[in-house]
Amino acid sequence: MGQQIKEVREKLNAIADDKDKLHLSMRMGEIQGDELRKIRETSSFIPEGEVIGRDDDKKVIIDFLLDTKTKKDNVEVISIVGMGGLGKTALAQSVYNDEKINKHFQLKLWVCISEEFNVRTIVGNIIELFEEKKLEPLQLDKLQSMLREKINGKRYLLVMDDVWNESHEKWIDLKRYLMGGAMGSRILITTRSQQVAQTSDTVSFHHLKELDNHNSWVLFRKMAFLNEEEEIENSNLVKIGKEIVAKLKGSPLGIRVVGRLLYFKNTEKDWLSFKDNNELGTTLQQENQIQPILKISFDHLPSNLKQCFMYCALFPKDYEFWKDELVKLWMAQGFIQPHGKKAIEDVGDDYFKELAGRSFFQDIRKNKWGDIKKCKMHDLIHDLACSMVENECVVVSDGVGSIDKRTRHVSFFYRRRQMSRELVPRLFTKAKKFRTLSLNSASISFLKTMYRINLFRLRTLNLKYCCHPPKFIDKLKHLRYLNLSHLRIDFLPKFITKLYNLETLILRYCKWLRELPKDISNLMNLRYLDLHGCFRLTRMPKGLGEMSSLQTMNLFVLGKDKGGNLSELNELKSLRGSLCIRGLQFCTTIDIENVKYFEEKSEIRKLKLHWDTDKMKPKIDDASYAEDERILECLKPHSNVCKMSIKGYRGIKLCDWVSPDYFLGGLVSIELCHCEKLEHLPQFDQFPCLKNLDLEDLSNIEYIDDSNSVSSSTTFFSIS
């Protein structure tokens, strides 16, 4: 019998190993209930032409907002009411950005409320819009005084998006701080509930309805067809598409998702199959029509994209996803499969774009180069993710959660300052096989209690804002992703270098960090090292050049007579993204002679070259000028660089490669700061792509020189 039990155990272990190797899909679910209030954040931005079929709704709302007739109060409320997915937020964004609104109101403010209606938080968020920075914790009395000072006597428009509050007392508490605005001030609320609108003393209700047949088709056509020519050429698809649109009953979200799904299916057979799907016909007759429609789109996803999508249930509703961060989390869990010689990060980027293209993400924000930076997920899409994953993925808020033996991924989102150690025995009694653990502001005592839990299968560990990395980390042999941002530490513990499978190490804003471990080169699988905001870092350890897997390292610091030199970078042939080199005052031409550091690194898009002005030699002679000029000449980047920053440079002139004709004609942004000895500038008006030019503390500039003739041109046609 004992031998049989042993054989069964061996088979089970083999099955578990196969599950890991084959990356079989996980099922995860978020804790539901009133106790878990999610922090939502929307923005006032919406691309032009994004809102379809709402012109009449927009006109009605704007007419009320601009109505100058005397009302009961100087500040009055209008509410947009409708079910989720109808486009209430998009309509509010369109109104908010209308030219008539811009001219009429002295102040415009946009705050997202979501499920938690906390007066102090709301007032603080409004003040932060004025201050354009994060506030320190303040008493409510101080906050309301600051708010009154900002809005008193001014006609303002305040949009409160996604309100759920049904307590009239809470509304009165907030409203009393908002009544100082001038006559004609307005508050625009979006909500799914008529009761919420009534609680908010609404004087005008606008009930948003489904789209009519015409606008439903216009929206569907935009999502499902490449252009009008394709629509004309596929008359049969048009006929089938109109039958599908009729079944969607005017739901903008349903139309967007289904339309985008059919965009990737270009045959009549595929469209007919979708139209005649028995599940679609049945579910459309149910009371809740949207979720089953979204479920069908989920069913059409490839298995690898299903895993990535469901993992998003690990975050609260309306969480702002940073694309690169999400891709690295997917990588850590093994969701992204290699594709030929393509970098795994690029494959993950393709995954993200495909999910976005199928309308599983919204509010896509891009940088000035058109690259996607961040996005959000619609409430209903998020609900879909949660419905598919059950309890394998759990979000815990302020100690409220239901972790059980099925749980593999857990994240803590706390509004209180720190988590208490009492949470551990209560929440983690049954869980044995965590793969993801995300903590914020955990105390030392809390982290010590975590040692008693079986965390040795962890692949992802987020300890952002925690006090100190716990020693048990060195036992996490399977760890792929470690986030230690905002820690107050001078040195990283040496045991970090034992995490041989680590792919991502994030140390953002570890402002007190002075050195990295000297054996960090042991992390041979590390692909991403984020040192942004590590202002006190004095040098880089020797041996970084041996980390051949490294794809991104956004900071390299040269030390005085210690640490690694620039030759380390020469071996990192796959570097991409952004790179800042600091401490160039310690570099000499002997260090870099005859070496091409950046000219062959075609994936680096942003390059910063900084001589630290506060560490310069007391006396700067002509030799120092010439030395800096020779060093800058040797640091010639690849022509793909879009953004260039040079700070603290001590040369009299820039080198030849800083010119549109010779090398960097594709530059979009140029920054020259604290170059106190610089006398000559290139002809910036000859950079055809230049959009941003920042010149600061260039006290010795004499003229603009193209090496042949002096230019007096002051016209920069492309700079915005």
C-alpha positions in Angstrom: 0.0 0.0 0.0 2.8 2.4 0.9 4.4 1.8 -2.5 1.1 2.5 -4.3 0.7 5.8 -2.4 4.2 6.8 -3.3 3.5 6.1 -7.0 0.3 8.2 -6.8 2.2 11.1 -5.3 4.8 10.9 -8.0 2.1 11.0 -10.7 0.4 14.0 -9.0 3.7 15.8 -8.8 4.3 15.1 -12.5 0.9 16.6 -13.3 1.6 19.7 -11.3 5.0 20.1 -13.1 3.2 19.7 -16.5 0.7 22.4 -15.5 3.5 24.8 -14.8 5.4 23.9 -18.0 2.3 24.1 -20.2 1.1 27.4 -18.6 -2.4 26.1 -18.2 -5.0 28.8 -17.7 -6.0 30.0 -14.2 -9.3 30.9 -12.9 -9.4 33.9 -10.5 -12.0 36.0 -8.9 -12.3 39.2 -7.0 -14.0 39.6 -3.7 -17.4 41.2 -4.1 -19.5 43.1 -1.6 -20.1 46.5 0.0 -17.1 46.2 2.2 -14.7 46.4 -0.8 -14.8 49.9 -2.1 -12.7 50.5 -5.1 -10.8 53.7 -5.9 -11.8 54.9 -9.3 -10.0 57.5 -11.4 -11.2 58.7 -14.7 -10.0 61.8 -16.6 -11.6 64.6 -18.5 -9.8 63.7 -21.7 -11.6 62.1 -24.7 -10.3 61.9 -28.3 -12.2 64.1 -30.8 -15.0 62.2 -32.6 -15.0 59.4 -30.1 -18.6 60.0 -28.9 -21.2 58.9 -31.5 -24.9 59.4 -31.5 -25.0 61.7 -28.5 -25.3 65.1 -30.1 -28.9 65.7 -28.8 -28.0 64.6 -25.3 -24.9 66.9 -25.3 -27.0 69.9 -26.4 -29.6 69.4 -23.7 -26.9 69.2 -21.0 -24.9 72.1 -22.3 -28.0 74.3 -22.5 -28.7 73.6 -18.8 -25.2 74.3 -17.8 -25.1 77.6 -19.6 -28.6 78.7 -18.5 -28.0 82.0 -16.7 -31.6 82.4 -15.3 -31.8 82.8 -11.6 -32.1 79.5 -9.8 -32.8 78.4 -6.3 -29.0 78.2 -5.4 -25.9 79.7 -7.0 -24.6 76.1 -7.4 -26.9 73.6 -8.9 -26.7 69.9 -9.9 -27.5 68.1 -13.1 -27.2 64.3 -13.3 -26.6 61.9 -16.2 -28.3 58.7 -15.2 -28.0 55.3 -17.0 -26.9 51.7 -16.9 -23.2 50.8 -17.1 -21.8 50.8 -20.6 -24.1 53.4 -22.1 -21.3 56.0 -22.3 -22.2 58.4 -19.4 -18.5 59.2 -18.7 -17.8 59.7 -22.5 -20.7 62.1 -22.8 -19.6 64.0 -19.7 -16.1 64.2 -21.2 -17.5 65.6 -24.4 -19.5 68.2 -22.6 -16.5 69.1 -20.4 -14.3 69.8 -23.4 -16.8 71.8 -25.4 -15.7 75.3 -26.5 -18.8 76.9 -25.1 -18.2 75.4 -21.7 -14.5 76.5 -21.8 -15.6 80.1 -22.4 -18.5 80.2 -19.9 -16.8 78.8 -16.7 -13.9 80.4 -15.0 -12.9 77.1 -13.4 -13.4 73.5 -14.6 -12.7 70.5 -12.3 -13.0 66.8 -12.9 -13.0 64.2 -10.1 -14.0 60.6 -10.1 -15.8 59.4 -7.0 -16.5 55.7 -7.6 -18.0 53.5 -4.8 -16.4 55.2 -1.8 -17.9 58.7 -1.0 -15.4 60.1 1.4 -15.8 63.9 1.9 -12.2 64.4 3.0 -10.8 62.5 0.0 -13.1 64.3 -2.5 -12.2 67.7 -1.2 -8.5 66.8 -1.2 -8.7 65.5 -4.8 -10.3 68.8 -5.9 -7.6 70.8 -4.2 -4.9 68.7 -5.8 -6.3 69.7 -9.2 -5.5 73.3 -8.3 -2.1 72.6 -6.7 -1.1 70.1 -9.4 0.7 67.9 -6.8 0.0 65.3 -4.1 -1.1 66.9 -0.8 0.3 65.9 2.6 -2.4 64.5 4.9 -4.4 67.4 6.3 -7.4 67.8 8.6 -10.7 68.4 6.9 -11.0 71.8 8.4 -7.8 72.9 6.7 -8.9 71.3 3.4 -12.3 73.0 3.3 -10.6 76.3 4.0 -8.3 75.8 1.1 -11.2 74.8 -1.2 -13.2 77.9 -0.3 -10.3 80.1 -1.0 -10.0 78.6 -4.5 -13.6 78.6 -5.6 -15.2 81.5 -3.7 -16.7 84.1 -6.1 -15.8 82.1 -9.2 -18.2 80.4 -11.6 -17.1 76.8 -11.8 -18.1 73.5 -13.4 -17.4 70.4 -11.3 -17.8 67.0 -12.9 -18.3 64.2 -10.4 -18.0 61.0 -12.3 -19.3 57.6 -11.3 -21.1 58.5 -8.1 -22.7 55.7 -5.9 -23.5 57.5 -2.7 -27.0 57.2 -1.4 -26.5 58.9 1.9 -28.0 62.4 1.9 -26.1 63.3 5.0 -22.7 62.7 3.3 -23.9 64.7 0.3 -24.8 67.7 2.5 -21.4 67.5 4.2 -19.7 67.9 0.8 -22.1 70.3 -0.7 -21.7 72.9 2.1 -18.0 73.3 1.0 -19.0 73.8 -2.7 -21.6 76.6 -2.2 -19.1 79.4 -2.4 -19.0 79.5 -6.2 -20.5 82.4 -8.1 -24.1 82.4 -9.4 -24.3 80.0 -12.4 -21.8 77.4 -11.0 -22.8 73.8 -11.8 -22.1 70.3 -10.7 -22.5 67.5 -13.3 -22.9 64.0 -11.9 -22.8 60.7 -13.7 -24.4 57.7 -12.0 -26.1 54.4 -12.7 -28.7 55.1 -10.0 -31.7 57.4 -9.9 -31.6 57.2 -6.1 -28.0 58.5 -6.1 -29.1 61.5 -8.4 -32.0 62.3 -6.0 -29.7 62.1 -3.0 -27.4 64.7 -4.6 -30.2 67.3 -4.8 -30.3 67.1 -8.6 -32.5 69.8 -10.2 -32.3 68.3 -13.7 -32.1 64.6 -14.6 -30.9 63.5 -17.9 -31.6 59.8 -18.5 -29.2 58.4 -21.1 -30.9 55.8 -23.4 -29.5 53.2 -25.7 -28.4 54.3 -29.2 -31.0 54.4 -32.0 -30.7 52.1 -35.0 -28.9 54.6 -37.1 -26.2 55.6 -34.6 -25.9 52.0 -33.5 -24.9 51.1 -37.1 -22.6 54.1 -37.4 -20.7 53.0 -34.2 -20.7 49.3 -35.3 -19.4 50.3 -38.8 -16.6 52.3 -37.2 -15.5 49.3 -35.1 -16.0 46.4 -37.6 -14.9 47.8 -40.9 -11.5 49.2 -41.9 -13.0 52.0 -44.0 -16.1 52.9 -46.1 -14.6 51.2 -49.2 -14.5 47.9 -47.3 -18.1 48.3 -46.3 -19.2 49.0 -49.8 -17.3 45.9 -51.2 -18.9 43.6 -48.6 -22.6 44.1 -49.0 -23.4 40.7 -47.5 -21.4 41.5 -44.4 -23.3 44.8 -44.1 -26.6 42.9 -44.2 -25.5 40.4 -41.6 -23.9 43.1 -39.5 -27.2 45.1 -39.3 -29.0 42.0 -38.1 -26.3 41.6 -35.3 -26.6 45.3 -34.4 -30.3 44.9 -34.0 -29.8 42.2 -31.4 -27.4 44.4 -29.5 -30.2 46.7 -28.7 -28.3 50.0 -28.8 -25.7 49.2 -26.1 -22.6 51.2 -27.0 -20.3 48.9 -25.0 -21.8 45.8 -26.5 -21.5 47.3 -30.0 -17.9 48.3 -29.5 -16.9 44.9 -28.2 -18.8 42.8 -30.8 -17.8 45.1 -33.6 -14.2 44.9 -32.7 -14.4 41.1 -32.5 -15.9 40.9 -36.0 -13.2 43.2 -37.3 -10.8 40.3 -37.0 -13.2 38.0 -38.8 -13.5 38.9 -42.4 -15.5 36.1 -43.9 -19.3 35.8 -44.4 -19.2 32.3 -42.8 -17.7 33.7 -39.6 -20.3 36.5 -39.3 -23.2 34.2 -40.0 -21.9 31.8 -37.4 -21.8 34.6 -34.9 -25.2 35.9 -35.8 -26.8 32.5 -35.5 -25.1 31.6 -32.2 -27.8 30.1 -30.0 -26.2 31.4 -26.9 -26.4 35.0 -28.2 -30.0 34.7 -29.1 -30.9 33.2 -25.7 -28.9 35.6 -23.5 -30.3 38.7 -25.2 -33.7 37.8 -23.9 -32.4 37.8 -20.3 -32.6 40.9 -18.0 -28.9 41.4 -18.0 -27.9 41.5 -21.6 -24.5 43.0 -21.6 -22.5 40.5 -19.6 -23.4 37.5 -21.7 -22.4 39.4 -24.8 -19.1 40.3 -23.4 -18.7 36.7 -22.3 -19.0 35.6 -26.0 -16.1 37.9 -26.9 -14.0 36.4 -24.1 -14.7 32.9 -25.4 -13.3 34.0 -28.8 -9.9 35.0 -27.2 -6.9 32.7 -27.7 -6.0 30.8 -24.4 -2.9 32.9 -23.8 -4.9 36.2 -24.1 -7.5 34.7 -21.7 -4.9 34.3 -19.1 -3.6 37.8 -19.5 -7.1 39.3 -19.4 -8.2 37.3 -16.3 -5.1 38.4 -14.4 -6.4 41.9 -14.6 -9.0 40.9 -12.0 -6.1 41.2 -9.5 -6.6 45.0 -9.5 -9.5 47.1 -8.3 -12.1 48.5 -10.7 -10.9 51.5 -12.7 -7.3 50.8 -11.8 -4.9 52.7 -14.2 -2.8 50.1 -15.9 0.6 51.0 -17.1 1.2 48.9 -20.2 4.8 48.1 -19.6 4.1 47.1 -15.9 1.3 44.8 -17.0 3.4 43.1 -19.6 6.1 42.4 -17.0 3.6 40.9 -14.6 2.3 38.7 -17.4 5.9 37.6 -18.1 6.5 36.7 -14.5 3.5 34.3 -14.5 4.6 32.7 -17.7 1.6 33.8 -19.7 3.6 35.2 -22.7 4.9 32.5 -25.0 8.1 33.0 -27.1 7.6 33.9 -30.8 10.6 33.3 -33.0 13.4 35.7 -32.3 11.1 38.4 -31.1 11.9 39.8 -27.6 9.4 38.5 -25.0 8.6 42.1 -24.1 7.6 42.8 -27.7 5.4 39.7 -27.8 3.7 40.9 -24.6 3.2 44.3 -26.2 1.4 42.5 -29.1 -0.8 40.7 -26.5 -1.7 44.1 -25.0 -2.5 45.7 -28.3 -4.7 42.8 -29.3 -6.7 43.0 -26.1 -7.0 46.8 -26.6 -8.0 46.2 -30.2 -10.8 43.9 -29.1 -12.0 46.7 -26.7 -11.1 44.9 -23.5 -9.2 48.1 -22.5 -10.4 51.7 -22.8 -9.1 55.2 -22.1 -5.9 54.4 -24.0 -3.3 57.1 -23.4 -0.3 57.6 -25.6 2.9 59.5 -25.4 4.0 62.1 -28.0 5.5 59.4 -30.1 2.2 57.5 -30.4 3.3 54.6 -28.0 0.6 53.3 -25.7 1.5 54.2 -22.1 -1.6 53.4 -19.9 -5.2 52.5 -20.0 -8.2 51.5 -17.9 -10.8 48.8 -18.0 -14.5 49.4 -18.2 -16.5 48.4 -15.1 -18.4 45.7 -17.0 -15.3 44.3 -18.6 -13.7 44.2 -15.2 -16.8 42.4 -13.9 -16.4 39.9 -16.7 -12.8 39.2 -15.7 -13.9 38.6 -12.1 -16.8 36.3 -13.1 -14.3 34.1 -14.9 -11.7 33.7 -12.2 -13.7 32.8 -9.1 -11.5 32.9 -6.0 -8.1 32.2 -7.4 -7.4 35.9 -7.5 -8.4 38.1 -4.5 -8.4 41.8 -3.9 -8.3 42.6 -0.1 -9.3 46.1 1.0 -8.7 47.3 4.5 -8.6 43.8 5.8 -11.7 42.6 4.2 -11.3 39.6 1.9 -11.9 35.9 1.5 -8.7 34.0 0.8 -9.1 30.3 0.7 -7.2 27.2 -0.5 -8.0 28.1 -4.2 -6.3 31.5 -4.0 -3.2 31.9 -6.1 -3.0 35.7 -6.5 -3.7 38.3 -3.9 -3.3 42.1 -3.8 -3.9 44.4 -0.8 -5.2 47.9 -1.4 -5.2 49.9 1.8 -6.4 53.4 2.6 -5.1 53.1 6.2 -1.4 53.9 6.6 -0.2 50.3 7.2 -1.4 46.7 7.4 -1.5 45.1 10.8 0.1 41.7 11.6 -3.3 40.4 12.9 -4.4 40.1 9.3 -2.1 37.2 8.5 -3.5 34.4 10.6 -7.1 35.5 9.8 -6.7 35.8 6.0 -4.0 33.3 5.1 -5.0 30.2 7.1 -5.9 28.1 4.2 -3.9 29.5 1.3 -0.8 27.4 0.5 0.2 28.1 -3.1 0.5 31.8 -3.7 1.9 32.9 -7.1 1.3 36.7 -6.7 1.5 38.8 -3.5 1.1 42.6 -3.7 1.4 44.6 -0.5 1.4 48.3 0.1 2.8 50.1 3.2 3.3 46.8 5.1 4.9 47.2 8.5 7.9 45.2 9.7 5.8 43.2 12.1 3.4 42.3 9.3 6.2 41.2 7.0 7.7 39.0 9.8 4.4 37.2 10.2 4.4 36.5 6.4 7.4 34.3 6.9 5.1 31.7 8.5 3.1 31.4 5.3 4.1 29.2 2.4 5.3 31.8 -0.1 8.0 29.8 -1.8 6.0 29.4 -5.0 5.8 33.1 -5.5 6.6 34.5 -8.9 5.5 38.1 -8.3 6.1 40.1 -5.1 5.2 43.8 -4.8 6.4 45.5 -1.6 6.0 49.1 -2.7 6.1 51.6 0.1 7.1 48.9 2.6 9.7 49.7 5.2 12.4 47.1 4.4 12.8 44.0 2.3 12.2 40.9 4.5 14.9 38.3 4.7 12.6 35.5 3.6 12.9 36.9 0.1 16.1 34.9 -0.4 14.0 31.7 -0.2 11.8 32.7 -3.1 13.7 30.8 -5.8 10.9 31.0 -8.3 10.5 34.8 -8.1 10.5 36.6 -11.4 9.2 40.1 -10.5 10.2 42.1 -7.4 9.0 45.7 -6.8 10.7 47.5 -3.9 9.8 51.1 -4.9 9.8 53.9 -2.4 11.8 52.0 0.3 13.9 54.0 2.7 17.1 52.0 2.5 20.8 52.9 2.0 21.8 49.5 0.6 20.0 46.6 -1.0 20.4 43.4 1.1 23.0 41.0 -0.4 20.4 38.2 -0.5 18.7 39.8 -3.4 21.6 38.5 -5.5 20.4 34.9 -4.8 17.2 35.4 -6.8 18.7 33.7 -9.9 15.3 33.6 -11.8 14.5 37.2 -11.3 13.5 39.0 -14.5 12.2 42.4 -13.2 13.7 44.4 -10.3 12.0 47.8 -9.6 13.6 50.3 -7.3 11.9 53.5 -8.3 12.2 56.4 -5.9 14.4 54.6 -3.4 15.7 58.0 -2.7 18.2 56.9 0.0 19.8 54.1 -2.0 23.5 54.6 -2.3 24.8 51.4 -3.9 23.6 48.2 -5.5 25.0 44.8 -4.3 28.4 44.1 -5.8 27.2 40.6 -6.9 24.2 41.8 -8.7 25.7 40.4 -11.9 24.6 37.0 -10.4 21.1 37.9 -11.7 21.8 36.5 -15.1 18.1 36.4 -16.1 17.4 40.0 -15.1 15.8 41.9 -18.0 14.5 45.0 -16.4 16.2 47.2 -13.8 14.3 50.3 -12.9 16.4 52.9 -10.9 14.3 56.0 -11.7 14.4 58.5 -8.9 17.4 56.9 -7.1 19.0 60.3 -6.7 21.6 59.3 -4.1 23.1 56.4 -6.1 26.8 57.0 -6.1 28.1 54.3 -8.6 27.3 51.1 -10.4 28.9 47.8 -9.4 31.4 46.2 -11.6 30.2 43.3 -13.7 27.0 44.7 -15.1 28.3 44.0 -18.6 28.0 40.3 -17.8 24.2 40.6 -17.5 23.5 39.7 -21.1 19.7 39.4 -20.7 19.3 43.0 -19.5 16.9 44.9 -21.8 16.2 48.0 -19.8 18.3 49.9 -17.3 17.2 53.5 -17.1 20.1 54.8 -14.9 23.8 54.3 -15.0 25.9 56.2 -12.5 29.7 56.7 -12.7 31.6 56.9 -9.5 34.9 58.6 -8.6 37.6 56.0 -8.8 35.2 53.2 -7.9 32.5 51.0 -9.5 31.9 50.0 -13.1 32.8 52.3 -15.9 31.2 52.9 -19.3 32.7 49.8 -20.8 30.0 47.8 -18.9 27.4 49.4 -21.2 29.3 48.3 -24.3 28.5 44.7 -23.5 24.7 45.3 -23.0 23.8 45.1 -26.6 20.1 44.7 -26.1 19.4 47.9 -24.1 16.2 49.7 -25.1 13.9 52.5 -24.0 15.3 55.2 -21.8 18.9 55.6 -20.4 20.4 58.3 -18.2 24.1 58.4 -17.6 25.0 60.4 -14.6 28.4 61.4 -13.2 30.1 62.0 -16.5 32.4 64.5 -14.8 34.3 61.4 -13.5 34.7 60.0 -17.0 37.9 60.5 -19.2 38.5 59.9 -22.8 41.0 57.2 -21.8 38.0 55.2 -20.4 36.0 55.3 -23.6 38.5 55.7 -26.4 37.7 53.7 -29.6 34.5 52.2 -28.2 31.1 52.5 -29.7 28.7 52.6 -26.8 25.4 53.8 -28.2 25.8 54.0 -31.9 24.8 50.4 -32.3 22.0 50.4 -29.7 19.1 51.1 -32.1 16.3 50.5 -29.5 17.3 53.3 -27.1 14.8 56.1 -27.7 15.6 58.6 -24.9 19.2 59.4 -23.9 20.2 61.7 -21.0 23.9 62.7 -20.6 24.5 64.4 -17.2 27.5 65.9 -15.7 26.6 66.5 -12.0 27.2 70.2 -11.4 27.4 69.9 -7.7 30.3 67.4 -8.0 32.5 69.4 -10.4 36.1 70.1 -9.8 36.7 73.4 -8.0 38.8 74.7 -10.9 37.7 74.2 -14.5 40.5 74.8 -17.0 40.7 74.6 -20.8 41.7 71.0 -20.6 38.4 70.2 -18.8 36.4 71.9 -21.6 38.2 69.9 -24.2 37.8 66.7 -22.2 34.1 67.1 -22.0 33.9 67.8 -25.7 35.8 64.6 -26.6 33.7 62.6 -24.2 30.5 63.9 -25.8 31.8 63.1 -29.2 32.4 59.5 -28.2 28.9 59.1 -26.8 27.2 59.4 -30.2 23.9 57.6 -30.1 22.0 55.7 -32.8 19.9 57.9 -35.1 16.7 56.4 -33.7 17.0 58.5 -30.5 13.9 60.7 -30.2 14.7 62.6 -27.0 18.1 64.0 -26.0 19.0 65.7 -22.7 22.4 67.2 -21.9 23.0 68.7 -18.5 26.0 70.1 -16.7 28.2 69.9 -19.9 31.3 72.0 -19.6 32.3 72.2 -23.2 32.3 75.4 -25.2 30.6 73.8 -28.2 28.5 70.7 -28.9 29.9 68.0 -31.1 29.2 67.4 -34.7 26.6 64.7 -34.2 24.2 67.1 -32.5 22.9 68.3 -35.8 20.0 67.5 -38.1 22.1 66.9 -41.2 24.9 64.8 -39.7 23.0 62.5 -37.4 19.9 63.4 -35.3 17.4 64.7 -37.7 14.6 62.6 -36.0 14.9 64.3 -32.6 11.5 65.3 -31.2 12.8 66.8 -27.9 16.0 68.5 -27.0 17.0 69.7 -23.5 20.2 71.7 -22.8 20.5 72.7 -19.1 23.3 74.2 -16.9 25.8 74.2 -19.6 27.4 77.4 -18.3 30.4 77.5 -20.7 28.5 76.6 -23.9 28.9 79.3 -26.5 27.6 77.8 -29.7 24.2 76.3 -30.5 23.1 74.3 -33.5 20.4 75.5 -35.8 17.3 74.1 -34.1 15.0 75.3 -36.8 16.6 72.7 -39.1 15.5 69.8 -36.9 12.3 68.8 -38.9 10.7 66.7 -36.2 11.5 68.9 -33.2 8.4 69.5 -30.9 10.0 70.4 -27.6 13.0 72.6 -26.9 14.2 73.3 -23.4 17.1 75.7 -23.0 18.0 76.6 -19.4 20.9 78.3 -17.6 23.1 78.7 -20.8 24.6 82.0 -19.6 27.5 82.1 -22.0 25.7 81.6 -25.4 27.0 83.9 -28.1 25.4 82.6 -31.4 23.8 79.8 -33.3 26.3 78.2 -35.6 26.1 75.6 -38.3 29.9 75.5 -38.6 29.8 77.3 -41.9 27.6 80.4 -41.4 25.9 82.2 -38.6 22.1 81.8 -38.5 19.8 84.5 -37.3 16.7 82.4 -37.9 14.2 82.3 -35.0 11.5 80.4 -36.7 10.8 76.8 -35.4 8.0 75.6 -37.5 7.3 72.2 -35.8 7.7 73.3 -32.2 4.4 73.3 -30.3 
